[in-house]
């Protein structure tokens, strides 16, 4: 196994606890499957997760023998739909060991043909810590009552909330919103579905490899979604609590913004 890529991954893992901030991630990816490492500056350990469950493409499964090998490494699934996970001590020996393991897993478990097919993507950043408990309460209330007042309560909390908007390219906070390149989370009736998240943990649960994102208020985002004629807006897809607003509901949120701001 070539030392160059092992050294590259090892150096990226070393930076997980020495650089950046609370959202530090190293994704080692093949054509299918990923091995993702995460930690934060100053931490004493590193978490690793291997794609499994819903993170695998449709029709792709882990063979029993491969699953057994992953189990021998100490990787476990909390649920069948989740990735396999493990936490190890941040040491020179373990970082290099897991750099090797990541390549072996991609080649043996997921059939990555050559090391040339493997990509390494790293990010080390401090991100906003968001509190969207009021939005959670409104969503849980709607799930129980299904009343119009409960629905409008969710709309109002979405307007007020600061949420994480998933993107496919970096976007600086002071750059115009329309210039951002959104992550397309699906398609509904020929129109794109956007994805927003209550915090960065929810975003990384949706895509562990680490999507770009931008924190904005719902008041700023929903008029943009309406202008782009989205099919729907997904809230915490793959997580909990989660929901989906269809195009007509996006327009209802925008109407609520107009009433709040006195616009007509």
C-alpha positions in Angstrom: 0.0 0.0 0.0 1.7 3.3 -1.1 3.1 5.3 1.8 2.2 8.7 0.1 -1.6 8.4 0.5 -1.2 6.9 4.0 0.9 9.8 5.0 -1.5 12.3 3.5 -4.4 10.8 5.5 -2.4 10.5 8.7 -1.4 14.2 8.4 -5.1 15.1 7.8 -6.1 13.1 10.9 -3.4 14.8 13.0 -4.9 18.2 12.2 -8.4 17.2 13.4 -7.5 18.0 17.1 -5.0 20.7 16.4 -6.6 23.1 13.9 -10.0 24.5 13.0 -12.7 24.3 15.7 -15.9 22.4 16.4 -16.5 21.0 12.9 -13.4 19.2 11.8 -13.8 16.3 9.4 -11.7 14.1 7.1 -13.6 12.1 4.5 -11.8 9.2 2.7 -14.1 8.2 -0.2 -14.2 5.7 -3.0 -16.6 5.4 -5.9 -18.9 3.7 -3.3 -18.6 4.1 0.4 -16.8 6.4 2.8 -14.7 6.4 5.9 -15.2 9.7 7.8 -13.1 10.9 10.8 -14.3 13.7 13.0 -13.2 15.6 16.0 -12.6 19.1 17.3 -9.7 21.3 18.3 -8.3 20.3 21.7 -10.0 16.9 21.8 -8.3 13.7 23.0 -10.0 11.3 20.7 -11.2 10.9 17.1 -14.5 9.4 15.9 -14.7 7.3 12.8 -17.7 6.1 10.8 -18.0 3.8 7.9 -20.9 4.1 5.4 -23.7 1.6 6.1 -27.5 1.6 6.2 -29.1 4.5 4.4 -25.7 6.0 3.5 -25.1 3.2 1.0 -26.5 3.6 -2.6 -29.6 1.7 -3.5 -28.8 -2.0 -4.2 -25.4 -1.8 -2.4 -25.0 -4.0 0.7 -22.1 -5.1 2.9 -21.3 -8.8 2.6 -21.5 -10.8 5.8 -17.7 -11.6 5.7 -16.9 -7.9 5.3 -19.3 -6.9 8.0 -17.6 -9.4 10.3 -14.2 -7.8 9.5 -15.5 -4.3 10.3 -17.0 -5.8 13.6 -13.5 -7.2 14.5 -12.1 -3.6 14.2 -14.6 -2.5 16.8 -17.1 -0.8 14.5 -20.7 -1.0 15.6 -24.1 0.2 14.4 -26.6 1.8 16.8 -29.4 1.1 14.3 -29.5 -0.8 11.0 -30.0 2.5 9.1 -26.9 4.1 10.6 -23.2 4.1 9.8 -20.9 1.9 11.7 -19.0 3.9 14.3 -16.0 3.8 16.6 -14.0 6.2 18.7 -10.2 5.9 19.2 -7.5 7.7 21.1 -5.7 10.6 19.3 -2.2 9.0 19.1 0.4 8.8 16.4 0.1 5.0 16.3 -3.7 5.0 16.1 -3.9 7.7 13.4 -1.5 5.8 11.1 -3.3 2.5 11.8 -6.7 4.0 10.9 -5.3 5.7 7.8 -4.4 2.2 6.6 -7.7 0.8 7.8 -9.6 3.4 5.8 -7.9 2.4 2.5 -8.4 -1.4 3.3 -12.1 -0.9 4.0 -12.7 1.0 0.8 -10.9 -1.5 -1.3 -12.0 -4.8 0.4 -15.5 -3.8 1.6 -16.6 -1.5 -1.1 -14.6 -2.7 -4.1 -12.7 0.5 -4.9 -10.5 -0.8 -7.7 -7.3 1.3 -7.2 -6.0 4.0 -4.9 -6.4 6.5 -7.8 -10.2 6.1 -7.2 -9.9 7.3 -3.6 -10.4 10.9 -2.6 -9.5 12.6 0.6 -11.4 15.7 1.7 -10.7 17.6 4.8 -12.3 20.6 6.6 -11.4 22.3 9.8 -13.7 25.0 10.9 -15.5 26.7 13.8 -19.3 26.8 13.2 -22.2 28.5 14.9 -23.9 26.6 17.7 -27.6 27.0 17.1 -30.5 26.6 19.5 -33.7 25.6 17.6 -35.6 24.1 20.5 -38.6 26.4 19.8 -38.7 25.0 16.2 -38.5 21.5 17.6 -41.4 22.1 19.9 -43.5 23.5 17.1 -42.7 20.5 14.8 -43.5 18.0 17.6 -46.8 19.8 18.3 -47.7 19.7 14.6 -47.0 15.9 14.5 -49.5 15.4 17.3 -52.3 17.8 16.4 -52.1 18.3 12.6 -54.2 21.5 13.1 -53.9 24.6 11.0 -52.8 26.6 14.0 -50.0 24.1 14.7 -48.9 24.3 11.1 -48.8 28.1 11.2 -46.8 27.8 14.4 -44.1 25.9 12.5 -44.2 28.5 9.8 -43.6 31.3 12.3 -40.7 29.4 14.0 -39.1 28.7 10.7 -39.2 32.4 9.9 -37.5 33.3 13.2 -35.0 30.4 13.3 -31.4 30.5 12.2 -30.9 27.4 10.2 -28.1 25.6 8.3 -28.7 25.7 4.5 -26.9 22.9 2.7 -24.8 24.0 -0.3 -22.6 22.4 -2.9 -19.9 25.1 -2.8 -18.6 27.5 -0.1 -20.5 30.7 0.4 -19.3 33.6 2.5 -21.7 35.1 5.0 -21.5 38.5 3.4 -22.0 37.4 -0.2 -25.4 37.8 -1.8 -27.7 34.9 -1.0 -28.8 34.4 -4.7 -25.1 33.7 -5.6 -25.0 30.6 -3.3 -25.0 27.2 -5.0 -27.6 25.1 -3.2 -27.4 21.4 -2.5 -30.2 19.7 -4.4 -31.6 17.1 -2.0 -34.2 15.7 -4.4 -36.8 16.5 -7.0 -40.5 17.0 -6.7 -42.7 17.5 -9.8 -39.7 18.7 -11.8 -38.6 21.2 -9.3 -35.6 21.0 -6.9 -35.9 20.3 -3.2 -33.7 22.3 -0.9 -32.5 21.1 2.5 -32.2 23.1 5.7 -31.0 21.8 9.1 -31.4 22.7 12.7 -27.7 22.6 13.3 -24.4 21.3 11.8 -24.7 17.9 13.6 -28.0 17.3 11.7 -26.3 18.3 8.4 -23.4 15.9 9.1 -25.8 13.2 10.0 -27.4 13.6 6.6 -24.1 13.6 4.7 -21.2 12.6 6.9 -18.6 13.5 4.2 -19.2 17.2 5.0 -21.3 19.4 2.8 -20.7 23.1 2.6 -23.3 25.2 4.3 -24.4 28.7 5.4 -26.3 29.8 8.4 -29.2 32.2 7.6 -32.6 33.0 9.0 -35.7 31.5 7.6 -36.9 35.1 6.9 -34.0 35.5 4.5 -34.1 32.0 2.9 -37.8 31.4 2.2 -38.3 34.3 -0.3 -35.3 32.9 -2.1 -36.8 29.4 -2.2 -40.0 30.8 -3.5 -38.2 32.8 -6.2 -36.4 29.6 -7.3 -39.8 27.8 -7.4 -38.6 24.9 -5.3 -40.7 21.7 -5.2 -40.2 21.4 -1.5 -38.0 22.3 1.4 -36.7 19.4 3.5 -36.1 20.0 7.2 -33.5 17.7 8.8 -33.8 15.0 6.1 -32.7 11.7 7.5 -32.8 13.0 11.1 -35.3 13.9 13.8 -37.4 15.8 14.1 -37.8 16.1 10.3 -40.4 17.5 7.9 -41.1 18.7 4.4 -42.7 21.9 3.2 -44.2 21.7 -0.3 -44.1 24.6 -2.8 -47.5 26.0 -1.7 -46.4 25.9 1.9 -43.2 27.8 1.0 -45.4 30.5 -0.4 -47.5 30.5 2.8 -44.3 31.1 4.8 -43.4 34.0 2.5 -46.9 35.5 3.0 -46.2 35.2 6.8 -42.9 37.1 6.3 -44.8 39.9 4.4 -47.3 40.2 7.2 -44.6 40.4 9.8 -42.6 43.0 8.0 -45.6 45.0 6.8 -44.9 44.3 3.1 -47.7 43.8 0.6 
